[in-house]
Amino acid sequence: MDPSSSAAVERAIAAAHGARREWARLSAGERASNLKRAADVAREQARDLGALLCATTGRLAREAVSSATAAADLLDEAAVAGTLGAGRSLAGSPGSFDWVRVEPRGVVAVLTPWNDPYPAAAGLIAAALMTGNTVVHKPSERSSEPGLMLGRIIASCLPAGVLELVDGDGTVGAAIVADPRVDVVAHVGSTATGRAISRATAARGAKSIVENGGKDPIVVDADVDPAWAAEQIGIGCFTNGGQLCTAVERVYLHEAVADSVIAHLVRHAEALRPGDPGDDATTLTPIVDERQLAVIDEHVRSAVAAGARCLTGGARLDRPGPWYAPTVLTDCTADMQVMREETFGPVAPITVVPSFGAGLDLACESDYGLAATVLTRDQRHATEAIERLDVGTVKVNAVFGGAPGGSADPRRGSGHGRGYGPDLFGEFVALKAVHLEPAP
């Protein structure tokens, strides 16, 4: 890490550490007022935030603006939820008082990903701030400008030092994680980085919460409409070029509908149109960079070499920049790289199964545990899937969706700790039991 970056890290952590006591002394209502102002400003600047994300990462303009608006909503939600109840009284001896006190942990480092930086940052920052912590935020170097813009909006509504921003690569993030003044590290990003953070924080007794990679399955039952199922799969696999944490990365089709679903899915993939992300006619986004495109291409090529059939796509597009064609693979097996490791690209790898239960069996065989989707009209099958799928989030008949406030624990290689929802507040506080009785 160069000296200027080292100095920037030191300034940011020192400022957050110095501001933590005064911020913690404010009432929850006072902290909420700051967040509500930040939400208002973020909402007012949603178009500018969206335009910057679109220009930086290639996210479709309409999706980028929605992402910025979602960040404002998360700030508002935290401002409300964070004022509701803290601590609890206990039934102690007569004449004494016993209660559990909730206290902030101190300084929270928030490290966020490039692909959807606004909601990831807003949710974690808001929860940390509302529980009385100060924050040092480093967005991914792959989309640092959008992350820093949102951070400045929030910081402008807070006292000095309460939210500090740092720009830089992984060495900067590692320096923040290693600093003994950082009490909690909240990370959204790759599994390898999340595991390194967990090891580093555990070694010095700090806390970490990490939401990392996924290999999310979708299981399609025999009784669903094939065209609708293909649309759901296409949305899950191809939205933002498949570059979402909860993108669909494994497809299990019941043999009764497989041929029809595959035919519709191929047409869906071939109808996607690359172009200027700011143009409403564009429906396919580029890959973030050549490094990620190489990962996608390797997964597809190795699958085909191992016996998978590529029905469409399977190569980069003949246009400037890192573009990859929406790809549909069939005859995929569980041992293929494309079915085991996170691809993070516009690829739909398909395995045809003889029954819904067989699809669930394969869906459960993964080192990851972020989310899963099932498409079925059978209530018993839906219930079975909800019970059996060992993931943080199960979605039935909608590949994306869910009400605000849902809490989930990513599992295994996908991380640990609440990544969102009202239970996230508990990750940033420490509990203190108090017993008070009068002196004789």
Phi and psi in degrees as a GROMACS rama.xvg file:
@    title "Ramachandran Plot"
@    xaxis  label "Phi"
@    yaxis  label "Psi"
@TYPE xy
-72.7588  160.21  ASP-2
-59.0964  -35.0521  PRO-3
-67.2419  -39.2778  SER-4
-67.2108  -40.7914  SER-5
-61.314  -40.2444  SER-6
-67.1946  -38.4968  ALA-7
-65.0355  -41.2082  ALA-8
-62.7481  -45.0934  VAL-9
-62.1482  -44.5705  GLU-10
-61.4532  -44.2338  ARG-11
-65.6139  -48.3034  ALA-12
-66.8957  -40.6131  ILE-13
-61.496  -41.8943  ALA-14
-65.2002  -45.4272  ALA-15
-64.971  -40.3754  ALA-16
-65.1311  -38.4361  HIS-17
-71.0874  -27.8249  GLY-18
-89.7415  -8.03814  ALA-19
-65.9939  -36.7065  ARG-20
-71.6873  -43.5608  ARG-21
-64.1094  -40.6502  GLU-22
-64.6618  -40.4004  TRP-23
-65.9812  -26.9329  ALA-24
-75.8343  -16.987  ARG-25
-68.5192  152.436  LEU-26
-72.5749  160.888  SER-27
-59.7967  -36.532  ALA-28
-64.587  -37.9953  GLY-29
-68.2305  -41.6242  GLU-30
-64.4926  -39.253  ARG-31
-62.1514  -37.6712  ALA-32
-60.5483  -40.3058  SER-33
-61.8027  -44.3181  ASN-34
-67.6687  -36.8434  LEU-35
-64.0987  -39.4422  LYS-36
-62.5222  -41.8004  ARG-37
-63.1095  -39.2079  ALA-38
-62.4706  -41.5863  ALA-39
-62.8928  -43.681  ASP-40
-67.6621  -42.0687  VAL-41
-61.5476  -39.0073  ALA-42
-67.7332  -39.0473  ARG-43
-64.6232  -32.3041  GLU-44
-102.871  18.3266  GLN-45
-59.0028  -38.7052  ALA-46
-66.3852  -41.1753  ARG-47
-66.3609  -41.7535  ASP-48
-61.0036  -43.2934  LEU-49
-63.0181  -42.8964  GLY-50
-62.4139  -38.8592  ALA-51
-68.711  -41.6869  LEU-52
-64.2416  -40.8701  LEU-53
-60.2445  -45.7797  CYS-54
-70.0309  -30.8817  ALA-55
-83.2415  -42.4865  THR-56
-115.382  -9.59498  THR-57
83.5618  9.43376  GLY-58
-62.0415  137.356  ARG-59
-55.0427  138.201  LEU-60
-56.2003  -44.1692  ALA-61
-66.0011  -35.5698  ARG-62
-71.4891  -36.9493  GLU-63
-65.091  -40.9244  ALA-64
-65.8998  -41.455  VAL-65
-61.7205  -37.028  SER-66
-63.5253  -42.1268  SER-67
-65.4755  -40.761  ALA-68
-64.0344  -39.0628  THR-69
-60.815  -36.8896  ALA-70
-62.7101  -43.0744  ALA-71
-61.9999  -40.976  ALA-72
-61.769  -40.189  ASP-73
-65.9005  -36.7414  LEU-74
-63.284  -43.2675  LEU-75
-63.6149  -44.693  ASP-76
-61.2093  -42.0917  GLU-77
-65.7618  -36.8288  ALA-78
-62.6905  -32.0154  ALA-79
-82.6159  -53.0198  VAL-80
-63.2377  -32.071  ALA-81
-73.1747  -10.9393  GLY-82
-95.7897  -0.16145  THR-83
-96.4393  108.871  LEU-84
55.7418  134.736  GLY-85
-153.492  137.464  ALA-86
73.0095  -179.358  GLY-87
-160.767  152.324  ARG-88
-87.3191  156.524  SER-89
-122.595  154.253  LEU-90
-86.2732  96.4647  ALA-91
-103.84  -162.547  GLY-92
-72.2006  150.068  SER-93
-57.1108  135.679  PRO-94
87.6877  -4.01018  GLY-95
-120.809  166.618  SER-96
-125.643  132.953  PHE-97
-131.297  134.078  ASP-98
-154.968  164.145  TRP-99
-106.524  121.641  VAL-100
-97.8871  137.264  ARG-101
-101.469  126.872  VAL-102
-129.044  145.886  GLU-103
-65.829  153.955  PRO-104
-83.5205  -26.6428  ARG-105
135.231  -106.647  GLY-106
-107.027  127.782  VAL-107
-111.668  127.773  VAL-108
-92.7544  127.486  ALA-109
-114.552  114.806  VAL-110
-115.909  117.919  LEU-111
-120.162  160.948  THR-112
-87.9377  169.076  PRO-113
-79.8562  -30.6321  TRP-114
-77.0302  -31.1397  ASN-115
-145.357  65.1588  ASP-116
-70.5487  -25.7743  PRO-117
-70.9882  -57.112  TYR-118
-63.7524  -39.7466  PRO-119
-59.3207  -44.5403  ALA-120
-71.3934  -46.7134  ALA-121
-61.1728  -43.2793  ALA-122
-63.1325  -45.5352  GLY-123
-72.0014  -45.2937  LEU-124
-61.0517  -45.3256  ILE-125
-62.8443  -44.2254  ALA-126
-65.0528  -40.8702  ALA-127
-64.7729  -43.3417  ALA-128
-68.2404  -42.6031  LEU-129
-66.1293  -23.9606  MET-130
-90.9224  8.70137  THR-131
93.1248  8.90903  GLY-132
-89.7054  158.222  ASN-133
-98.7312  163.837  THR-134
-133.77  139.415  VAL-135
-113.537  120.206  VAL-136
-114.223  126.09  HIS-137
-121.168  110.445  LYS-138
-76.0578  161.993  PRO-139
-59.0209  141.003  SER-140
-64.9616  -16.7675  GLU-141
-75.7036  -18.2069  ARG-142
-146.792  49.2419  SER-143
-66.5931  -37.0188  SER-144
-61.1573  -48.4401  GLU-145
-60.8041  -43.9774  PRO-146
-61.4733  -41.3251  GLY-147
-69.2006  -35.6539  LEU-148
-63.3675  -47.4938  MET-149
-62.7553  -41.7375  LEU-150
-59.6799  -41.2636  GLY-151
-65.9351  -36.562  ARG-152
-60.6789  -47.6487  ILE-153
-66.6042  -45.7254  ILE-154
-62.0667  -31.8466  ALA-155
-65.1452  -17.6787  SER-156
-100.876  9.35643  CYS-157
-123.803  159.142  LEU-158
-61.4185  156.572  PRO-159
-57.6362  137.386  ALA-160
87.5704  -14.2139  GLY-161
-71.9408  -36.4248  VAL-162
-130.392  113.224  LEU-163
-109.219  143.825  GLU-164
-115.57  139.76  LEU-165
-132.569  134.59  VAL-166
-106.692  142.235  ASP-167
157.53  179.306  GLY-168
-93.0495  -161.414  ASP-169
-63.9064  -29.1041  GLY-170
-67.5415  -33.9076  THR-171
-67.1959  -44.9692  VAL-172
-59.9576  -41.3381  GLY-173
-63.6075  -37.4474  ALA-174
-65.6956  -38.4232  ALA-175
-65.1066  -45.9127  ILE-176
-60.8402  -35.8461  VAL-177
-80.7892  -14.358  ALA-178
-69.3102  127.867  ASP-179
-66.9323  -13.8435  PRO-180
-82.6686  -8.68467  ARG-181
-90.6883  118.5  VAL-182
-91.1818  -29.48  ASP-183
-138.863  138.904  VAL-184
-116.824  122.298  VAL-185
-111.952  119.639  ALA-186
-129.057  135.911  HIS-187
-123.607  121.28  VAL-188
168.331  -146.627  GLY-189
-74.8607  154.671  SER-190
-64.0731  -40.4201  THR-191
-60.8279  -43.9378  ALA-192
-68.0367  -41.3004  THR-193
-60.1665  -40.0781  GLY-194
-69.0357  -37.5272  ARG-195
-64.4556  -39.9159  ALA-196
-63.9526  -44.0463  ILE-197
-61.0576  -41.2717  SER-198
-65.2595  -43.7458  ARG-199
-66.9454  -42.1055  ALA-200
-70.7933  -38.9951  THR-201
-62.8115  -36.3071  ALA-202
-63.8939  -28.6438  ALA-203
-112.511  11.7859  ARG-204
79.1018  17.0118  GLY-205
-90.626  173.117  ALA-206
-107.312  147.341  LYS-207
-134.853  145.716  SER-208
-128.666  130.096  ILE-209
-135.95  130.454  VAL-210
-113.211  114.346  GLU-211
-119.336  -152.678  ASN-212
-62.1333  166.804  GLY-213
-142.408  160.94  GLY-214
-136.544  60.3575  LYS-215
-66.6329  129.134  ASP-216
-92.5082  158.986  PRO-217
-129.14  130.49  ILE-218
-113.341  123.156  VAL-219
-108.928  123.026  VAL-220
-82.6619  171.035  ASP-221
-74.8902  -16.1913  ALA-222
-102.16  9.7096  ASP-223
-95.7035  160.422  VAL-224
-70.5355  122.805  ASP-225
-61.8922  -39.1347  PRO-226
-64.8435  -42.3521  ALA-227
-65.9698  -41.9653  TRP-228
-61.1215  -42.4972  ALA-229
-63.545  -37.6106  ALA-230
-63.7048  -43.6576  GLU-231
-62.6936  -43.5315  GLN-232
-62.4095  -44.462  ILE-233
-61.1928  -42.6691  GLY-234
-61.0146  -44.8658  ILE-235
-67.7958  -36.4405  GLY-236
-87.9327  -30.4061  CYS-237
-112.15  -13.5454  PHE-238
-58.9584  133.196  THR-239
52.6529  35.6845  ASN-240
62.9165  25.982  GLY-241
74.3047  9.33682  GLY-242
-97.1274  60.1738  GLN-243
-132.048  148.202  LEU-244
-57.3136  -39.482  CYS-245
-103.97  28.0821  THR-246
-63.6627  150.159  ALA-247
-74.2041  126.23  VAL-248
-122.593  -7.58304  GLU-249
-141.287  136.097  ARG-250
-124.433  124.631  VAL-251
-119.341  112.937  TYR-252
-108.534  129.915  LEU-253
-62.6426  136.106  HIS-254
-60.1148  -24.1693  GLU-255
-67.5793  -26.3082  ALA-256
-120.435  1.51062  VAL-257
-58.3953  -49.9153  ALA-258
-60.1554  -43.4813  ASP-259
-68.6665  -43.4148  SER-260
-61.4111  -43.5907  VAL-261
-61.9271  -43.373  ILE-262
-61.1448  -44.6151  ALA-263
-64.6947  -38.7795  HIS-264
-67.2852  -39.5519  LEU-265
-60.5857  -43.2229  VAL-266
-64.0992  -39.421  ARG-267
-60.6374  -46.5543  HIS-268
-62.6913  -42.9831  ALA-269
-73.8579  -15.9077  GLU-270
-84.6461  -12.9528  ALA-271
-69.4508  140.836  LEU-272
-121.628  120.167  ARG-273
-75.2564  159.697  PRO-274
163.317  -164.376  GLY-275
-62.8946  120.254  ASP-276
-59.6088  -20.6942  PRO-277
-81.7195  -8.35424  GLY-278
-90.8425  128.228  ASP-279
-63.0501  -19.6186  ASP-280
-77.2827  -16.1901  ALA-281
-76.638  132.56  THR-282
-126.131  -2.42913  THR-283
-125.456  131.764  LEU-284
-101.31  158.68  THR-285
-75.504  168.511  PRO-286
-81.0314  149.44  ILE-287
-60.0268  -37.6017  VAL-288
-163.923  174.558  ASP-289
-64.87  -32.1935  GLU-290
-61.7615  -44.6633  ARG-291
-71.0946  -36.9866  GLN-292
-59.6047  -38.0162  LEU-293
-64.1708  -36.398  ALA-294
-63.6939  -46.8165  VAL-295
-59.754  -48.2551  ILE-296
-62.7836  -38.643  ASP-297
-64.2402  -43.0762  GLU-298
-61.2837  -43.4818  HIS-299
-68.1695  -46.8709  VAL-300
-62.5756  -41.9044  ARG-301
-68.609  -33.4252  SER-302
-65.2478  -45.411  ALA-303
-63.8087  -40.9928  VAL-304
-63.0261  -27.8616  ALA-305
-91.3489  2.90978  ALA-306
118.515  -3.7147  GLY-307
-70.7868  151.715  ALA-308
-105.943  130.682  ARG-309
-96.1035  113.012  CYS-310
-88.4969  -25.3901  LEU-311
-161.24  152.118  THR-312
79.8081  -139.002  GLY-313
88.2156  11.3611  GLY-314
-159.76  164.232  ALA-315
-69.5041  153.46  ARG-316
-80.2848  148.987  LEU-317
-83.215  74.0007  ASP-318
-156.333  156.607  ARG-319
-61.2028  139.563  PRO-320
99.1732  174.553  GLY-321
-84.0807  79.5004  PRO-322
-109.283  136.744  TRP-323
-125.449  136.516  TYR-324
-69.0672  138.793  ALA-325
-56.2823  129.01  PRO-326
-123.049  135.063  THR-327
-119.982  120.051  VAL-328
-114.234  136.813  LEU-329
-118.257  174.727  THR-330
59.1991  33.9125  ASP-331
-82.5375  143.977  CYS-332
-119.281  160.618  THR-333
-63.598  -23.6929  ALA-334
-83.5052  -7.65167  ASP-335
-72.6457  144.565  MET-336
-55.8121  -38.0257  GLN-337
-67.8456  -16.4361  VAL-338
-103.763  -2.51302  MET-339
-117.014  -39.96  ARG-340
-107.082  152.482  GLU-341
-66.4213  120.859  GLU-342
-87.087  -43.3061  THR-343
56.7786  51.4588  PHE-344
-157.624  176.465  GLY-345
-80.1079  67.8489  PRO-346
-129.284  132.041  VAL-347
-114.484  95.6708  ALA-348
-89.697  125.5  PRO-349
-115.75  137.171  ILE-350
-123.265  127.965  THR-351
-87.7313  133.438  VAL-352
-123.43  153.458  VAL-353
-80.0124  -14.6318  PRO-354
-156.898  163.216  SER-355
-61.9319  -41.6218  PHE-356
-61.052  -38.8842  GLY-357
-64.6601  -36.9282  ALA-358
-63.3303  -42.5445  GLY-359
-62.8362  -40.0694  LEU-360
-56.2666  -47.4277  ASP-361
-70.8196  -36.5845  LEU-362
-60.833  -33.4454  ALA-363
-78.2426  -13.2444  CYS-364
-89.1674  86.3022  GLU-365
-155.954  150.473  SER-366
-79.1602  -7.36117  ASP-367
-108.523  162.91  TYR-368
-154.795  54.4351  GLY-369
-88.7688  -62.8411  LEU-370
-153.242  167.876  ALA-371
-155.964  155.089  ALA-372
-128.729  142.754  THR-373
-128.833  142.941  VAL-374
-116.1  114.087  LEU-375
-160.214  151.922  THR-376
-101.908  -1.70616  ARG-377
-92.6664  113.55  ASP-378
-61.8204  -35.0026  GLN-379
-66.1551  -39.6307  ARG-380
-66.0075  -39.3663  HIS-381
-61.0918  -45.8552  ALA-382
-63.6394  -42.3162  THR-383
-59.8371  -42.2133  GLU-384
-65.1481  -43.2083  ALA-385
-59.344  -39.7098  ILE-386
-74.7334  -37.0877  GLU-387
-88.7099  -32.5634  ARG-388
-70.8649  117.031  LEU-389
-90.6027  69.5028  ASP-390
-136.593  168.709  VAL-391
-75.1265  -30.9791  GLY-392
-136.928  129.095  THR-393
-115.47  129.392  VAL-394
-117.864  127.768  LYS-395
-110.86  118.144  VAL-396
67.4581  22.9481  ASN-397
-160.146  113.948  ALA-398
-69.3951  -31.9461  VAL-399
-124.372  144.971  PHE-400
146.334  170.389  GLY-401
142.57  148.705  GLY-402
-78.0919  153.631  ALA-403
-60.5215  148.284  PRO-404
92.7063  -1.15073  GLY-405
-69.9751  131.936  GLY-406
-105.874  144.706  SER-407
-149.635  148.484  ALA-408
-107.695  111.833  ASP-409
-62.8334  151.682  PRO-410
-126.997  156.57  ARG-411
52.371  -126.736  ARG-412
-68.2452  -8.1684  GLY-413
-88.3275  -2.72622  SER-414
119.459  -163.5  GLY-415
-158.722  151.127  HIS-416
95.6008  153.308  GLY-417
-68.3337  123.561  ARG-418
-89.4129  -16.2391  GLY-419
-166.83  177.679  TYR-420
84.9534  171.84  GLY-421
-62.4644  -26.6059  PRO-422
-70.5258  -14.1698  ASP-423
-60.7354  -31.9698  LEU-424
-56.5036  -36.8681  PHE-425
-64.5529  -21.4575  GLY-426
-72.098  -19.8822  GLU-427
-107.158  10.901  PHE-428
-125.418  158.766  VAL-429
-115.666  146.454  ALA-430
-101.746  138.393  LEU-431
-129.411  120.752  LYS-432
-82.85  134.366  ALA-433
-124.285  132.857  VAL-434
-122.155  126.681  HIS-435
-130.909  125.526  LEU-436
-140.902  153.315  GLU-437
-69.4137  148.175  PRO-438
-74.3306  150.942  ALA-439
